[in-house]
Amino acid sequence: MREKRSGAGWFLFIVATIVILGGAWLYLGWQSSQRVFPAGLTVAGLPMGGMTQDQAINALVDAYASPLIVHYHDQEILLVPEMVDLTLDIDDTRANLETVLLAQSGPQGFFNYIRDTFLQREIPPQDIRPILDYSRARIDAFLKRTAQEYDHPPLEPVPLPDAGAFRPPQPGTELDAEASLPDLITALLSPTIQEVALVVEITPVGDASMDVLEQALRGRLEDFNGIPGIFVKNLDTGQELCFNCGVAFSGLSTLKIGIVLDLYKALDTAPDTEVSGLIRAALTESDNAAANLILQEIGAGDPFTGALRVTDFLSNDLGLTSTFLAVPYDLKEGIEPPGWTTPANSRAAFFTNPDPYIQTTPMEIGLLLESLVWCSQDAGFLRLIFPQALSAGECQTILAYMEQNRIKTLLAEGMPEGTRIAHKHGWTGETHGDVAVVYSPGGTFVLSVFLYEPDWLIWEESAPTFADLGRLTYRFFNPEAAP
């Protein structure tokens, strides 16, 4: 009997020892836990688990001392807390935190600690609100200053002469202070939010005024001693630029566009291989002999008759009253100048010594090219006037030939490599011209440029001028284009 009691005593002793040691371990753990916040505690979303009260207060002081990054559209503004008198009431915030520590003390706190430890129970998250103060008047003043500094109507592109480009247009912006206020205050009162976006109304950029482009083109031509003529038309919006665009210039080889167009109008069937070769040579190589053979085809065997028919087509049918071709190319010898008077060559303001046998204006040859573009899309007055004689496919073919023009050193020289451009050039000693339709990401546009200088227009002066005018016009419609 004595051995049994002795064994039971040892068992009770061991159990008591375990209970005492376990209780001591739990008590020490509980005592330690009372000095730090539980894992699920946050202050306005900022984690405080495992921190002492002093550490938590220091973390809050640091968080509320950091500037807030305020986004106004694409601008970043630093809002320093002192600007709006944002302050943390440390004493009151500490008092709120102490309620959490007090809940962990006393018998009930010890019981909860034992329960949570044995059950491995996660402590429910708890969020404490910090006590803060700020100046609403200063917040309103900040928003007002921000609006005054950054609000603006849509801005047009601005010429950058040194770069030969434009500053891109900018949409209009207007701060909605009333709608921005709640988010801004929320961000200011949060120790975790570092950035906030203001509510900004965006006004899309409208079509830039052609006056901006004209200003840039005029600037480039300040040192040009001759007479320039420029016509630009945005085919997407209908906007036009006219800089001496109604002045009469020698028509040069640009009228080969009208010759080929009149040929297609006259043909009842698709051109055969021989005629197709003539069209290609006239438009891609500017071959005068090929152009004369086309005139011969139009004139039923007589190129002189063909020239007059082309003139009638351009002037009377299409209304290009300052454009004419009196004789075939290179066949003026022995032919008296016709002395034709047009609205353009009768103007006294500018005199470019236009060839009396072949004339046009930058605007009229540009409008002819525009009509081709619309015709190629089965629209425009060419299809309206000649629904049977001219098809969209025929106009597409003419433009396709013009895209193969082998001369790329004029307007195209200033445009990005790979730009789709259909153009026709021409030159004499005094006058150089190039007329083009450009298909660009920023829109399709027609650009017609003629340069005249008395006695002789030097190629080394003319070529870079054309390139710069082409570059400026392209960048006007595509301000984001790489230099």
Contacts in CASP RR format, 6 or more apart in sequence:
PFRMAT RR
TARGET T0000
AUTHOR 0000-0000-0000
METHOD contacts of the structure
MODEL  1
MREKRSGAGWFLFIVATIVILGGAWLYLGWQSSQRVFPAGLTVAGLPMGG
MTQDQAINALVDAYASPLIVHYHDQEILLVPEMVDLTLDIDDTRANLETV
LLAQSGPQGFFNYIRDTFLQREIPPQDIRPILDYSRARIDAFLKRTAQEY
DHPPLEPVPLPDAGAFRPPQPGTELDAEASLPDLITALLSPTIQEVALVV
EITPVGDASMDVLEQALRGRLEDFNGIPGIFVKNLDTGQELCFNCGVAFS
GLSTLKIGIVLDLYKALDTAPDTEVSGLIRAALTESDNAAANLILQEIGA
GDPFTGALRVTDFLSNDLGLTSTFLAVPYDLKEGIEPPGWTTPANSRAAF
FTNPDPYIQTTPMEIGLLLESLVWCSQDAGFLRLIFPQALSAGECQTILA
YMEQNRIKTLLAEGMPEGTRIAHKHGWTGETHGDVAVVYSPGGTFVLSVF
LYEPDWLIWEESAPTFADLGRLTYRFFNPEAAP
26 110 0 8 1.000
26 113 0 8 1.000
26 114 0 8 1.000
26 117 0 8 1.000
27 110 0 8 1.000
29 113 0 8 1.000
30 104 0 8 1.000
30 109 0 8 1.000
30 110 0 8 1.000
30 113 0 8 1.000
30 114 0 8 1.000
33 104 0 8 1.000
33 113 0 8 1.000
34 101 0 8 1.000
34 104 0 8 1.000
34 105 0 8 1.000
35 52 0 8 1.000
35 101 0 8 1.000
36 49 0 8 1.000
36 50 0 8 1.000
36 51 0 8 1.000
36 52 0 8 1.000
37 48 0 8 1.000
37 49 0 8 1.000
37 50 0 8 1.000
37 51 0 8 1.000
37 52 0 8 1.000
37 53 0 8 1.000
37 56 0 8 1.000
37 97 0 8 1.000
37 100 0 8 1.000
37 101 0 8 1.000
38 49 0 8 1.000
38 50 0 8 1.000
38 100 0 8 1.000
38 104 0 8 1.000
38 123 0 8 1.000
38 126 0 8 1.000
39 49 0 8 1.000
39 50 0 8 1.000
39 122 0 8 1.000
39 123 0 8 1.000
40 47 0 8 1.000
40 49 0 8 1.000
40 123 0 8 1.000
40 124 0 8 1.000
40 125 0 8 1.000
40 126 0 8 1.000
41 47 0 8 1.000
41 48 0 8 1.000
41 49 0 8 1.000
41 100 0 8 1.000
41 125 0 8 1.000
41 126 0 8 1.000
41 127 0 8 1.000
41 128 0 8 1.000
42 48 0 8 1.000
42 125 0 8 1.000
42 126 0 8 1.000
42 127 0 8 1.000
42 128 0 8 1.000
43 56 0 8 1.000
43 60 0 8 1.000
43 93 0 8 1.000
43 97 0 8 1.000
43 127 0 8 1.000
43 128 0 8 1.000
43 129 0 8 1.000
43 130 0 8 1.000
43 191 0 8 1.000
44 127 0 8 1.000
44 128 0 8 1.000
44 129 0 8 1.000
44 130 0 8 1.000
44 189 0 8 1.000
44 190 0 8 1.000
44 191 0 8 1.000
44 192 0 8 1.000
45 127 0 8 1.000
45 190 0 8 1.000
45 191 0 8 1.000
45 192 0 8 1.000
46 59 0 8 1.000
46 60 0 8 1.000
46 63 0 8 1.000
46 191 0 8 1.000
46 192 0 8 1.000
48 56 0 8 1.000
48 59 0 8 1.000
48 97 0 8 1.000
48 128 0 8 1.000
51 59 0 8 1.000
53 94 0 8 1.000
53 97 0 8 1.000
53 98 0 8 1.000
53 101 0 8 1.000
56 97 0 8 1.000
57 90 0 8 1.000
57 93 0 8 1.000
57 94 0 8 1.000
57 97 0 8 1.000
59 191 0 8 1.000
60 88 0 8 1.000
60 93 0 8 1.000
60 130 0 8 1.000
60 191 0 8 1.000
61 88 0 8 1.000
61 90 0 8 1.000
63 191 0 8 1.000
63 192 0 8 1.000
64 81 0 8 1.000
64 86 0 8 1.000
64 87 0 8 1.000
64 88 0 8 1.000
64 130 0 8 1.000
64 132 0 8 1.000
64 191 0 8 1.000
65 81 0 8 1.000
66 81 0 8 1.000
66 194 0 8 1.000
67 78 0 8 1.000
67 79 0 8 1.000
67 80 0 8 1.000
67 81 0 8 1.000
68 78 0 8 1.000
68 79 0 8 1.000
68 81 0 8 1.000
68 187 0 8 1.000
68 188 0 8 1.000
68 193 0 8 1.000
68 194 0 8 1.000
68 195 0 8 1.000
68 196 0 8 1.000
69 76 0 8 1.000
69 77 0 8 1.000
69 78 0 8 1.000
69 79 0 8 1.000
69 194 0 8 1.000
69 195 0 8 1.000
69 196 0 8 1.000
70 76 0 8 1.000
70 77 0 8 1.000
70 78 0 8 1.000
70 79 0 8 1.000
70 146 0 8 1.000
70 184 0 8 1.000
70 195 0 8 1.000
70 196 0 8 1.000
70 197 0 8 1.000
70 198 0 8 1.000
71 77 0 8 1.000
71 195 0 8 1.000
71 196 0 8 1.000
71 197 0 8 1.000
71 198 0 8 1.000
72 146 0 8 1.000
72 150 0 8 1.000
72 173 0 8 1.000
72 175 0 8 1.000
72 198 0 8 1.000
72 200 0 8 1.000
73 150 0 8 1.000
73 173 0 8 1.000
73 200 0 8 1.000
73 202 0 8 1.000
75 150 0 8 1.000
77 146 0 8 1.000
79 142 0 8 1.000
79 188 0 8 1.000
81 87 0 8 1.000
81 188 0 8 1.000
83 138 0 8 1.000
83 142 0 8 1.000
84 134 0 8 1.000
84 135 0 8 1.000
84 138 0 8 1.000
84 139 0 8 1.000
84 142 0 8 1.000
84 188 0 8 1.000
85 133 0 8 1.000
85 134 0 8 1.000
85 135 0 8 1.000
85 138 0 8 1.000
86 132 0 8 1.000
86 133 0 8 1.000
86 134 0 8 1.000
86 188 0 8 1.000
87 132 0 8 1.000
87 133 0 8 1.000
87 134 0 8 1.000
88 130 0 8 1.000
88 131 0 8 1.000
88 132 0 8 1.000
89 130 0 8 1.000
89 131 0 8 1.000
89 132 0 8 1.000
89 133 0 8 1.000
92 131 0 8 1.000
93 130 0 8 1.000
93 131 0 8 1.000
96 128 0 8 1.000
96 129 0 8 1.000
96 130 0 8 1.000
96 131 0 8 1.000
97 128 0 8 1.000
100 126 0 8 1.000
100 128 0 8 1.000
103 109 0 8 1.000
104 112 0 8 1.000
104 113 0 8 1.000
115 121 0 8 1.000
116 123 0 8 1.000
130 189 0 8 1.000
130 191 0 8 1.000
132 189 0 8 1.000
134 185 0 8 1.000
134 188 0 8 1.000
134 189 0 8 1.000
139 181 0 8 1.000
139 184 0 8 1.000
139 185 0 8 1.000
139 188 0 8 1.000
140 177 0 8 1.000
140 181 0 8 1.000
143 175 0 8 1.000
143 177 0 8 1.000
143 180 0 8 1.000
143 181 0 8 1.000
143 184 0 8 1.000
143 198 0 8 1.000
144 177 0 8 1.000
146 175 0 8 1.000
146 198 0 8 1.000
147 174 0 8 1.000
147 175 0 8 1.000
147 177 0 8 1.000
150 173 0 8 1.000
150 175 0 8 1.000
151 173 0 8 1.000
151 174 0 8 1.000
151 175 0 8 1.000
152 170 0 8 1.000
152 172 0 8 1.000
152 173 0 8 1.000
153 172 0 8 1.000
153 203 0 8 1.000
154 169 0 8 1.000
154 170 0 8 1.000
154 171 0 8 1.000
154 172 0 8 1.000
154 203 0 8 1.000
154 204 0 8 1.000
154 205 0 8 1.000
154 206 0 8 1.000
155 169 0 8 1.000
155 170 0 8 1.000
155 172 0 8 1.000
155 205 0 8 1.000
156 169 0 8 1.000
156 208 0 8 1.000
156 209 0 8 1.000
156 212 0 8 1.000
157 166 0 8 1.000
157 167 0 8 1.000
157 168 0 8 1.000
157 169 0 8 1.000
157 208 0 8 1.000
157 212 0 8 1.000
157 476 0 8 1.000
157 479 0 8 1.000
158 166 0 8 1.000
158 167 0 8 1.000
158 212 0 8 1.000
159 166 0 8 1.000
159 212 0 8 1.000
159 215 0 8 1.000
159 216 0 8 1.000
159 219 0 8 1.000
159 472 0 8 1.000
160 166 0 8 1.000
160 167 0 8 1.000
161 216 0 8 1.000
161 219 0 8 1.000
163 483 0 8 1.000
164 216 0 8 1.000
164 220 0 8 1.000
164 468 0 8 1.000
164 471 0 8 1.000
164 472 0 8 1.000
164 475 0 8 1.000
165 471 0 8 1.000
165 472 0 8 1.000
165 475 0 8 1.000
165 479 0 8 1.000
165 481 0 8 1.000
165 483 0 8 1.000
166 212 0 8 1.000
166 216 0 8 1.000
166 472 0 8 1.000
166 475 0 8 1.000
166 476 0 8 1.000
166 479 0 8 1.000
167 479 0 8 1.000
168 479 0 8 1.000
168 480 0 8 1.000
169 205 0 8 1.000
169 206 0 8 1.000
169 208 0 8 1.000
169 479 0 8 1.000
170 205 0 8 1.000
171 202 0 8 1.000
171 203 0 8 1.000
171 204 0 8 1.000
171 205 0 8 1.000
172 202 0 8 1.000
172 203 0 8 1.000
172 204 0 8 1.000
172 205 0 8 1.000
173 200 0 8 1.000
173 201 0 8 1.000
173 202 0 8 1.000
173 203 0 8 1.000
174 200 0 8 1.000
174 201 0 8 1.000
174 203 0 8 1.000
175 198 0 8 1.000
175 199 0 8 1.000
175 200 0 8 1.000
175 201 0 8 1.000
176 198 0 8 1.000
176 199 0 8 1.000
176 200 0 8 1.000
176 201 0 8 1.000
179 199 0 8 1.000
180 198 0 8 1.000
180 199 0 8 1.000
183 196 0 8 1.000
183 197 0 8 1.000
183 198 0 8 1.000
183 199 0 8 1.000
184 196 0 8 1.000
184 198 0 8 1.000
186 193 0 8 1.000
186 196 0 8 1.000
187 193 0 8 1.000
187 195 0 8 1.000
187 196 0 8 1.000
207 234 0 8 1.000
207 237 0 8 1.000
207 239 0 8 1.000
208 476 0 8 1.000
210 232 0 8 1.000
210 234 0 8 1.000
210 239 0 8 1.000
210 240 0 8 1.000
210 241 0 8 1.000
212 476 0 8 1.000
213 232 0 8 1.000
213 241 0 8 1.000
213 472 0 8 1.000
213 473 0 8 1.000
213 476 0 8 1.000
214 241 0 8 1.000
214 243 0 8 1.000
216 472 0 8 1.000
216 476 0 8 1.000
217 230 0 8 1.000
217 241 0 8 1.000
217 243 0 8 1.000
217 469 0 8 1.000
217 472 0 8 1.000
217 473 0 8 1.000
218 243 0 8 1.000
220 465 0 8 1.000
220 468 0 8 1.000
220 469 0 8 1.000
220 472 0 8 1.000
221 228 0 8 1.000
221 465 0 8 1.000
221 469 0 8 1.000
224 451 0 8 1.000
224 453 0 8 1.000
224 461 0 8 1.000
224 465 0 8 1.000
225 453 0 8 1.000
226 451 0 8 1.000
226 452 0 8 1.000
226 453 0 8 1.000
226 454 0 8 1.000
227 244 0 8 1.000
227 247 0 8 1.000
227 350 0 8 1.000
227 351 0 8 1.000
227 352 0 8 1.000
227 451 0 8 1.000
227 452 0 8 1.000
227 453 0 8 1.000
228 243 0 8 1.000
228 244 0 8 1.000
228 449 0 8 1.000
228 450 0 8 1.000
228 451 0 8 1.000
228 452 0 8 1.000
229 243 0 8 1.000
229 244 0 8 1.000
229 245 0 8 1.000
229 246 0 8 1.000
229 247 0 8 1.000
229 249 0 8 1.000
229 362 0 8 1.000
229 449 0 8 1.000
229 450 0 8 1.000
229 451 0 8 1.000
230 241 0 8 1.000
230 242 0 8 1.000
230 243 0 8 1.000
230 244 0 8 1.000
230 245 0 8 1.000
230 362 0 8 1.000
230 447 0 8 1.000
230 448 0 8 1.000
230 449 0 8 1.000
230 450 0 8 1.000
230 469 0 8 1.000
231 240 0 8 1.000
231 241 0 8 1.000
231 242 0 8 1.000
231 243 0 8 1.000
231 245 0 8 1.000
231 361 0 8 1.000
231 362 0 8 1.000
231 363 0 8 1.000
231 366 0 8 1.000
231 367 0 8 1.000
231 446 0 8 1.000
231 447 0 8 1.000
231 448 0 8 1.000
232 240 0 8 1.000
232 241 0 8 1.000
232 445 0 8 1.000
232 446 0 8 1.000
232 447 0 8 1.000
232 448 0 8 1.000
232 473 0 8 1.000
233 239 0 8 1.000
233 240 0 8 1.000
233 241 0 8 1.000
233 366 0 8 1.000
233 367 0 8 1.000
233 370 0 8 1.000
233 445 0 8 1.000
233 446 0 8 1.000
234 240 0 8 1.000
234 443 0 8 1.000
234 444 0 8 1.000
234 445 0 8 1.000
234 477 0 8 1.000
235 370 0 8 1.000
235 373 0 8 1.000
235 374 0 8 1.000
235 437 0 8 1.000
235 443 0 8 1.000
235 444 0 8 1.000
235 445 0 8 1.000
235 446 0 8 1.000
236 443 0 8 1.000
236 444 0 8 1.000
236 445 0 8 1.000
242 363 0 8 1.000
244 350 0 8 1.000
244 362 0 8 1.000
245 361 0 8 1.000
245 362 0 8 1.000
245 363 0 8 1.000
245 448 0 8 1.000
246 322 0 8 1.000
246 344 0 8 1.000
246 347 0 8 1.000
246 361 0 8 1.000
246 362 0 8 1.000
246 363 0 8 1.000
246 364 0 8 1.000
247 344 0 8 1.000
247 347 0 8 1.000
247 349 0 8 1.000
247 350 0 8 1.000
247 352 0 8 1.000
247 361 0 8 1.000
247 362 0 8 1.000
247 450 0 8 1.000
248 322 0 8 1.000
248 342 0 8 1.000
248 344 0 8 1.000
248 345 0 8 1.000
248 347 0 8 1.000
248 352 0 8 1.000
248 354 0 8 1.000
248 359 0 8 1.000
248 360 0 8 1.000
248 361 0 8 1.000
249 352 0 8 1.000
249 354 0 8 1.000
249 359 0 8 1.000
249 360 0 8 1.000
249 361 0 8 1.000
249 362 0 8 1.000
249 431 0 8 1.000
249 433 0 8 1.000
249 450 0 8 1.000
249 452 0 8 1.000
250 352 0 8 1.000
250 353 0 8 1.000
250 354 0 8 1.000
250 355 0 8 1.000
250 358 0 8 1.000
250 359 0 8 1.000
250 428 0 8 1.000
250 430 0 8 1.000
250 431 0 8 1.000
251 323 0 8 1.000
251 354 0 8 1.000
251 355 0 8 1.000
251 358 0 8 1.000
251 359 0 8 1.000
251 360 0 8 1.000
251 365 0 8 1.000
251 431 0 8 1.000
252 355 0 8 1.000
252 358 0 8 1.000
252 425 0 8 1.000
252 426 0 8 1.000
252 427 0 8 1.000
252 428 0 8 1.000
252 431 0 8 1.000
252 432 0 8 1.000
252 433 0 8 1.000
253 286 0 8 1.000
253 288 0 8 1.000
253 291 0 8 1.000
253 329 0 8 1.000
253 424 0 8 1.000
253 425 0 8 1.000
253 426 0 8 1.000
254 360 0 8 1.000
254 365 0 8 1.000
254 424 0 8 1.000
254 425 0 8 1.000
254 426 0 8 1.000
254 433 0 8 1.000
254 434 0 8 1.000
254 435 0 8 1.000
255 310 0 8 1.000
255 314 0 8 1.000
255 323 0 8 1.000
255 325 0 8 1.000
255 358 0 8 1.000
255 360 0 8 1.000
255 365 0 8 1.000
256 282 0 8 1.000
256 283 0 8 1.000
256 286 0 8 1.000
256 291 0 8 1.000
256 424 0 8 1.000
257 283 0 8 1.000
257 365 0 8 1.000
257 368 0 8 1.000
257 369 0 8 1.000
257 372 0 8 1.000
257 398 0 8 1.000
257 402 0 8 1.000
257 424 0 8 1.000
257 435 0 8 1.000
258 310 0 8 1.000
258 313 0 8 1.000
258 314 0 8 1.000
258 368 0 8 1.000
259 282 0 8 1.000
259 291 0 8 1.000
259 294 0 8 1.000
259 295 0 8 1.000
259 298 0 8 1.000
259 310 0 8 1.000
259 325 0 8 1.000
260 279 0 8 1.000
260 282 0 8 1.000
260 283 0 8 1.000
260 294 0 8 1.000
260 398 0 8 1.000
260 401 0 8 1.000
261 313 0 8 1.000
261 368 0 8 1.000
261 372 0 8 1.000
261 390 0 8 1.000
261 395 0 8 1.000
261 398 0 8 1.000
262 298 0 8 1.000
262 309 0 8 1.000
262 310 0 8 1.000
262 313 0 8 1.000
262 314 0 8 1.000
263 271 0 8 1.000
263 275 0 8 1.000
263 279 0 8 1.000
263 294 0 8 1.000
263 297 0 8 1.000
263 298 0 8 1.000
264 271 0 8 1.000
264 389 0 8 1.000
264 390 0 8 1.000
264 394 0 8 1.000
264 395 0 8 1.000
264 397 0 8 1.000
264 398 0 8 1.000
265 313 0 8 1.000
265 386 0 8 1.000
265 389 0 8 1.000
265 390 0 8 1.000
266 297 0 8 1.000
266 298 0 8 1.000
266 389 0 8 1.000
267 275 0 8 1.000
271 279 0 8 1.000
275 294 0 8 1.000
275 297 0 8 1.000
277 290 0 8 1.000
278 290 0 8 1.000
278 291 0 8 1.000
278 293 0 8 1.000
278 294 0 8 1.000
278 297 0 8 1.000
279 290 0 8 1.000
279 294 0 8 1.000
279 398 0 8 1.000
279 401 0 8 1.000
280 401 0 8 1.000
280 404 0 8 1.000
281 287 0 8 1.000
281 290 0 8 1.000
282 290 0 8 1.000
282 291 0 8 1.000
282 294 0 8 1.000
283 398 0 8 1.000
283 401 0 8 1.000
283 402 0 8 1.000
283 404 0 8 1.000
283 405 0 8 1.000
283 424 0 8 1.000
284 401 0 8 1.000
284 402 0 8 1.000
284 404 0 8 1.000
284 405 0 8 1.000
284 406 0 8 1.000
285 406 0 8 1.000
286 405 0 8 1.000
286 407 0 8 1.000
286 424 0 8 1.000
286 425 0 8 1.000
286 426 0 8 1.000
288 329 0 8 1.000
288 330 0 8 1.000
289 329 0 8 1.000
291 328 0 8 1.000
291 329 0 8 1.000
292 303 0 8 1.000
292 328 0 8 1.000
292 329 0 8 1.000
292 330 0 8 1.000
292 331 0 8 1.000
293 303 0 8 1.000
295 303 0 8 1.000
295 304 0 8 1.000
295 306 0 8 1.000
295 307 0 8 1.000
295 310 0 8 1.000
295 328 0 8 1.000
296 302 0 8 1.000
296 303 0 8 1.000
296 306 0 8 1.000
298 305 0 8 1.000
298 306 0 8 1.000
298 309 0 8 1.000
298 310 0 8 1.000
299 305 0 8 1.000
299 306 0 8 1.000
299 309 0 8 1.000
303 328 0 8 1.000
303 331 0 8 1.000
304 327 0 8 1.000
304 328 0 8 1.000
304 331 0 8 1.000
306 328 0 8 1.000
307 325 0 8 1.000
307 326 0 8 1.000
307 327 0 8 1.000
307 328 0 8 1.000
308 326 0 8 1.000
310 325 0 8 1.000
311 323 0 8 1.000
311 324 0 8 1.000
311 325 0 8 1.000
311 326 0 8 1.000
314 320 0 8 1.000
314 323 0 8 1.000
314 324 0 8 1.000
314 325 0 8 1.000
314 368 0 8 1.000
315 321 0 8 1.000
315 323 0 8 1.000
315 324 0 8 1.000
317 385 0 8 1.000
318 368 0 8 1.000
318 371 0 8 1.000
318 381 0 8 1.000
320 360 0 8 1.000
320 364 0 8 1.000
320 365 0 8 1.000
320 367 0 8 1.000
320 368 0 8 1.000
321 342 0 8 1.000
321 343 0 8 1.000
321 364 0 8 1.000
322 342 0 8 1.000
322 343 0 8 1.000
322 344 0 8 1.000
322 345 0 8 1.000
322 359 0 8 1.000
322 360 0 8 1.000
322 361 0 8 1.000
322 364 0 8 1.000
323 342 0 8 1.000
323 359 0 8 1.000
323 360 0 8 1.000
323 361 0 8 1.000
323 364 0 8 1.000
323 365 0 8 1.000
323 368 0 8 1.000
324 338 0 8 1.000
324 340 0 8 1.000
324 342 0 8 1.000
324 358 0 8 1.000
324 359 0 8 1.000
325 357 0 8 1.000
325 358 0 8 1.000
326 335 0 8 1.000
326 337 0 8 1.000
326 338 0 8 1.000
326 340 0 8 1.000
326 356 0 8 1.000
326 357 0 8 1.000
326 358 0 8 1.000
327 335 0 8 1.000
327 357 0 8 1.000
327 358 0 8 1.000
332 357 0 8 1.000
335 357 0 8 1.000
337 356 0 8 1.000
337 357 0 8 1.000
338 356 0 8 1.000
338 357 0 8 1.000
339 356 0 8 1.000
340 356 0 8 1.000
342 359 0 8 1.000
344 359 0 8 1.000
344 361 0 8 1.000
344 364 0 8 1.000
345 354 0 8 1.000
345 359 0 8 1.000
352 430 0 8 1.000
352 431 0 8 1.000
352 450 0 8 1.000
352 452 0 8 1.000
353 430 0 8 1.000
353 452 0 8 1.000
353 454 0 8 1.000
354 431 0 8 1.000
355 428 0 8 1.000
362 435 0 8 1.000
362 448 0 8 1.000
362 449 0 8 1.000
362 450 0 8 1.000
363 448 0 8 1.000
365 435 0 8 1.000
365 448 0 8 1.000
366 435 0 8 1.000
366 446 0 8 1.000
366 448 0 8 1.000
367 446 0 8 1.000
369 422 0 8 1.000
369 435 0 8 1.000
369 436 0 8 1.000
369 437 0 8 1.000
369 446 0 8 1.000
369 448 0 8 1.000
370 437 0 8 1.000
370 446 0 8 1.000
371 380 0 8 1.000
371 381 0 8 1.000
371 382 0 8 1.000
372 382 0 8 1.000
372 395 0 8 1.000
372 398 0 8 1.000
372 399 0 8 1.000
372 437 0 8 1.000
373 395 0 8 1.000
373 399 0 8 1.000
373 437 0 8 1.000
373 444 0 8 1.000
373 446 0 8 1.000
374 380 0 8 1.000
374 381 0 8 1.000
374 382 0 8 1.000
374 383 0 8 1.000
375 382 0 8 1.000
375 383 0 8 1.000
375 390 0 8 1.000
375 392 0 8 1.000
375 394 0 8 1.000
375 395 0 8 1.000
376 392 0 8 1.000
376 393 0 8 1.000
376 395 0 8 1.000
376 396 0 8 1.000
376 399 0 8 1.000
377 392 0 8 1.000
378 392 0 8 1.000
382 390 0 8 1.000
382 395 0 8 1.000
383 390 0 8 1.000
383 392 0 8 1.000
399 422 0 8 1.000
399 437 0 8 1.000
400 422 0 8 1.000
402 422 0 8 1.000
402 423 0 8 1.000
402 424 0 8 1.000
402 437 0 8 1.000
403 420 0 8 1.000
403 421 0 8 1.000
403 422 0 8 1.000
405 422 0 8 1.000
405 423 0 8 1.000
405 424 0 8 1.000
405 425 0 8 1.000
407 425 0 8 1.000
409 463 0 8 1.000
409 466 0 8 1.000
409 467 0 8 1.000
410 423 0 8 1.000
410 425 0 8 1.000
410 432 0 8 1.000
410 433 0 8 1.000
410 434 0 8 1.000
410 449 0 8 1.000
410 463 0 8 1.000
410 466 0 8 1.000
410 467 0 8 1.000
411 421 0 8 1.000
411 423 0 8 1.000
411 434 0 8 1.000
411 436 0 8 1.000
411 438 0 8 1.000
411 447 0 8 1.000
411 449 0 8 1.000
411 466 0 8 1.000
411 467 0 8 1.000
411 469 0 8 1.000
411 470 0 8 1.000
411 473 0 8 1.000
412 419 0 8 1.000
412 421 0 8 1.000
412 423 0 8 1.000
412 436 0 8 1.000
412 470 0 8 1.000
413 463 0 8 1.000
413 466 0 8 1.000
413 467 0 8 1.000
413 470 0 8 1.000
414 467 0 8 1.000
414 468 0 8 1.000
414 470 0 8 1.000
414 471 0 8 1.000
414 474 0 8 1.000
415 421 0 8 1.000
415 438 0 8 1.000
415 440 0 8 1.000
415 470 0 8 1.000
415 471 0 8 1.000
415 474 0 8 1.000
416 474 0 8 1.000
416 481 0 8 1.000
416 482 0 8 1.000
419 438 0 8 1.000
419 439 0 8 1.000
419 440 0 8 1.000
419 474 0 8 1.000
420 438 0 8 1.000
420 439 0 8 1.000
420 440 0 8 1.000
421 436 0 8 1.000
421 437 0 8 1.000
421 438 0 8 1.000
421 439 0 8 1.000
422 436 0 8 1.000
422 437 0 8 1.000
423 434 0 8 1.000
423 435 0 8 1.000
423 436 0 8 1.000
423 437 0 8 1.000
424 434 0 8 1.000
424 435 0 8 1.000
424 436 0 8 1.000
425 432 0 8 1.000
425 433 0 8 1.000
425 434 0 8 1.000
425 435 0 8 1.000
426 432 0 8 1.000
426 433 0 8 1.000
426 434 0 8 1.000
427 433 0 8 1.000
427 457 0 8 1.000
427 462 0 8 1.000
429 456 0 8 1.000
429 457 0 8 1.000
430 452 0 8 1.000
430 453 0 8 1.000
430 454 0 8 1.000
430 455 0 8 1.000
430 456 0 8 1.000
430 457 0 8 1.000
431 450 0 8 1.000
431 451 0 8 1.000
431 452 0 8 1.000
431 457 0 8 1.000
432 450 0 8 1.000
432 451 0 8 1.000
432 457 0 8 1.000
432 459 0 8 1.000
432 462 0 8 1.000
432 466 0 8 1.000
433 449 0 8 1.000
433 450 0 8 1.000
433 451 0 8 1.000
433 466 0 8 1.000
434 448 0 8 1.000
434 449 0 8 1.000
434 466 0 8 1.000
435 446 0 8 1.000
435 447 0 8 1.000
435 448 0 8 1.000
435 449 0 8 1.000
436 446 0 8 1.000
436 447 0 8 1.000
436 448 0 8 1.000
437 444 0 8 1.000
437 445 0 8 1.000
437 446 0 8 1.000
437 447 0 8 1.000
438 444 0 8 1.000
438 445 0 8 1.000
438 446 0 8 1.000
438 447 0 8 1.000
438 473 0 8 1.000
438 474 0 8 1.000
440 474 0 8 1.000
440 477 0 8 1.000
440 478 0 8 1.000
441 478 0 8 1.000
442 477 0 8 1.000
442 478 0 8 1.000
443 477 0 8 1.000
443 478 0 8 1.000
445 473 0 8 1.000
445 477 0 8 1.000
447 469 0 8 1.000
447 470 0 8 1.000
447 473 0 8 1.000
449 466 0 8 1.000
449 469 0 8 1.000
449 470 0 8 1.000
451 457 0 8 1.000
451 462 0 8 1.000
451 465 0 8 1.000
451 466 0 8 1.000
453 461 0 8 1.000
474 481 0 8 1.000
475 481 0 8 1.000
END
